[in-house]
């Protein structure tokens, strides 16, 4: 039996929703594949997950235009932190 890991991050609902859609598709059309979903942020560090999720939610709620710019820029190129 083949195995598939689906990694996602629990920022908002979009990542989880996309991961669930992939899971459902695989389970519907490939019954011989075992699928597991992993919230990579919780897996890496619960403290980091809390910090980054909180920061995302606050930014999206209080300054959505800034979040929109960050998102838009991230689609054009890699965001550099140096």
Secondary structure, 3 states (H helix, E strand, C coil): CEEEEEEECCCCCHHHHHHHHHHHHHHHHCCCEEEEEEEHHHHHCHHHHHHHHHHHHHHHHHCHHHHHHHHHHHHHCCCCCC
